[in-house]
């Protein structure tokens, strides 16, 4: 009888030990840091994206509406070392009326990646476009670099948030296996509608952008603008 008891005791100890190892392993896995995937903000010289842009402006003064349809191309140019000592890339922006028109360079922006952010400088204003690692509902101050004495200082209080991650999406005839949606600002009340949203595709970059800023006071004509950018072509 003793050998049997000793055997059962040994089995119990073994099962207990394996359970401890399994639990410890689970705890270890759950605390592993998420992978930082920067492929939603690719920066390589020669990479470009062309967008179809619709712009509608509302003027409450004369009740007029102005609509513009055109194309924008963003071309990643040569890398350089910025003032912070980081590698950045020039972004050459060009505009044309349609595919039969010539491109005209309009701006030189820049973009860079850090160990936990994707950043873009637009019109001398630096924005934290993405914050890594990507997680649903993750929030950050995307306009934190905007100076408080800037004419657009109200922007620095905006809280960016991932409202959709790793989702398939079709835009303008293009299908993307994995995309991120960043809500930069979403506020609507009786007198104002302010919505700013961007979408990014894996290995492509920005594929959609919405800027909607309207004064919507009851009884008054709308005042403001709505700009949408949809990816048209990319390499």
C-alpha positions in Angstrom: 0.0 0.0 0.0 2.9 2.4 0.8 4.3 2.3 -2.7 0.9 3.3 -4.1 0.6 6.2 -1.6 4.1 7.3 -2.4 3.2 7.2 -6.1 0.0 9.2 -5.7 1.9 11.7 -3.6 4.6 12.1 -6.3 1.9 12.6 -8.9 0.2 15.2 -6.8 3.4 17.1 -6.3 4.2 16.9 -10.0 0.7 18.2 -11.0 1.0 21.0 -8.4 4.4 22.0 -9.8 3.2 22.0 -13.4 0.2 24.2 -12.3 2.6 26.7 -10.7 4.7 26.8 -13.9 1.6 27.3 -16.1 0.2 30.1 -14.0 3.6 31.8 -13.9 3.9 31.4 -17.6 0.5 33.0 -18.2 1.4 35.9 -15.9 4.6 36.4 -17.7 2.9 36.4 -21.1 0.2 38.9 -20.0 2.9 41.4 -19.0 4.8 41.2 -22.2 5.0 44.6 -23.9 2.9 45.0 -27.1 4.9 45.1 -30.4 5.5 48.6 -31.7 4.5 48.4 -35.3 5.5 51.5 -37.3 4.3 50.2 -40.6 1.2 52.4 -40.6 3.5 55.4 -41.0 6.1 54.2 -43.5 8.8 56.7 -44.4 11.0 55.8 -47.4 12.4 58.1 -50.0 10.4 58.0 -53.2 7.2 56.8 -51.5 4.1 58.9 -52.5 0.4 59.0 -52.0 -2.1 61.0 -54.2 -5.4 62.1 -52.7 -8.7 63.2 -54.1 -9.7 66.3 -52.1 -13.2 67.8 -51.7 -13.3 71.2 -50.0 -16.5 73.1 -49.2 -16.4 76.5 -47.6 -19.4 78.2 -46.0 -19.6 82.0 -45.5 -22.4 83.2 -43.3 -21.8 86.8 -44.2 -23.2 86.5 -47.7 -24.7 83.0 -47.4 -22.3 81.7 -50.1 -20.8 78.2 -50.6 -17.6 77.6 -52.4 -16.7 74.1 -53.5 -13.3 73.0 -54.7 -12.2 69.6 -56.1 -8.5 68.9 -56.7 -5.7 66.4 -56.0 -2.8 66.5 -53.5 0.4 64.4 -53.7 2.6 63.9 -50.8 6.1 62.6 -51.8 8.6 61.4 -49.2 11.9 63.1 -50.1 15.4 62.8 -48.7 16.1 62.2 -45.0 18.0 64.7 -42.9 18.8 65.3 -39.2 16.4 67.7 -37.5 17.0 70.2 -34.7 16.4 67.5 -32.1 19.1 65.2 -33.6 16.6 62.8 -35.0 16.3 61.5 -38.6 13.4 63.1 -40.4 12.1 63.1 -44.0 11.1 66.0 -46.2 7.5 65.7 -47.5 7.0 67.5 -50.8 3.4 68.4 -51.3 2.0 69.2 -54.7 -1.4 70.1 -56.1 -3.2 69.8 -59.4 -6.8 70.3 -60.6 -7.1 66.8 -62.1 -5.0 64.0 -63.6 -4.7 66.0 -66.9 -3.1 69.0 -65.1 0.6 69.5 -64.1 1.7 69.2 -60.5 2.6 72.4 -58.8 4.7 72.2 -55.6 3.0 74.0 -52.8 4.6 73.1 -49.5 7.5 71.3 -47.9 6.5 69.5 -44.7 8.4 66.9 -42.7 7.8 63.6 -40.9 9.7 61.4 -38.5 9.4 58.4 -36.2 10.5 58.1 -32.6 10.6 55.0 -30.4 6.9 55.6 -29.5 5.4 58.2 -31.9 4.9 59.1 -35.5 5.1 62.8 -36.0 4.4 65.3 -38.8 5.2 69.0 -39.2 2.5 70.8 -41.1 2.8 74.5 -41.7 5.4 74.7 -38.9 3.1 72.9 -36.5 4.2 69.5 -35.1 1.5 66.9 -34.6 1.8 63.5 -33.0 -0.1 61.5 -35.5 0.2 58.0 -34.0 1.2 56.8 -30.5 2.8 53.4 -30.1 2.0 50.7 -29.3 -1.4 50.7 -31.1 -4.3 49.8 -28.8 -8.0 50.4 -29.1 -9.1 53.4 -27.1 -5.5 54.5 -26.4 -5.4 58.2 -26.0 -2.7 60.9 -26.2 -2.3 64.6 -26.7 -1.6 64.8 -30.4 -1.1 68.5 -30.5 1.1 68.7 -27.4 3.9 70.5 -29.2 1.8 73.4 -30.2 2.9 76.4 -28.2 0.3 77.9 -25.8 0.8 81.3 -27.3 0.1 80.1 -30.8 -2.8 81.5 -32.7 -4.2 78.0 -32.7 -3.4 77.2 -29.1 -6.9 75.7 -28.5 -5.6 72.7 -30.5 -3.2 71.6 -27.7 -6.1 70.4 -25.5 -7.3 67.9 -28.1 -7.1 64.2 -27.0 -6.4 61.8 -29.9 -7.8 58.3 -29.6 -7.7 55.0 -31.6 -11.4 54.3 -32.2 -10.7 51.4 -34.6 -7.6 49.2 -35.0 -6.5 46.5 -37.4 -9.7 46.6 -39.4 -10.2 46.0 -43.2 -11.4 49.0 -45.1 -12.2 49.9 -48.7 -11.7 53.5 -49.9 -12.0 54.9 -53.4 -11.7 51.5 -55.0 -8.7 50.4 -52.9 -9.0 47.6 -50.3 -6.8 47.5 -47.2 -6.4 44.5 -45.0 -5.5 46.5 -41.8 -6.3 50.1 -40.9 -6.3 52.4 -37.9 -8.8 55.2 -37.2 -7.7 58.1 -35.1 -10.3 60.5 -33.8 -8.4 63.7 -33.2 -11.4 65.8 -32.1 -15.1 65.2 -32.0 -17.4 67.8 -30.5 -20.9 68.7 -31.5 -23.3 71.0 -29.8 -26.0 73.6 -30.6 -23.6 76.2 -32.0 -20.6 74.2 -33.3 -19.6 71.0 -35.0 -15.9 70.1 -34.9 -14.8 66.7 -36.2 -11.2 65.8 -37.2 -10.5 62.2 -38.2 -7.6 60.3 -39.9 -7.3 56.7 -41.1 -4.1 54.9 -41.7 -3.4 51.6 -43.7 -0.6 49.2 -43.0 2.4 49.8 -45.3 0.7 52.7 -46.9 0.1 55.5 -44.4 -2.6 58.1 -44.4 -5.5 57.0 -46.6 -8.4 59.3 -45.4 -8.7 62.6 -43.6 -11.7 64.6 -42.5 -11.7 68.2 -41.2 -15.1 69.5 -40.4 -15.3 72.9 -38.6 -18.8 74.5 -38.7 -20.6 77.2 -36.8 -24.1 75.9 -36.7 -26.1 78.4 -34.5 -29.8 77.9 -34.9 -31.4 80.3 -37.3 -28.1 81.3 -38.9 -26.3 80.2 -42.0 -23.5 77.8 -41.5 -20.0 79.2 -41.4 -16.8 77.2 -41.7 -15.5 74.4 -43.9 -15.5 70.6 -44.6 -12.4 69.1 -46.2 -12.1 65.4 -47.1 -9.1 63.6 -48.5 -9.4 60.1 -49.9 -6.5 58.0 -51.2 -6.4 57.8 -55.0 -3.0 56.3 -55.8 0.0 55.1 -53.9 3.2 53.1 -54.3 
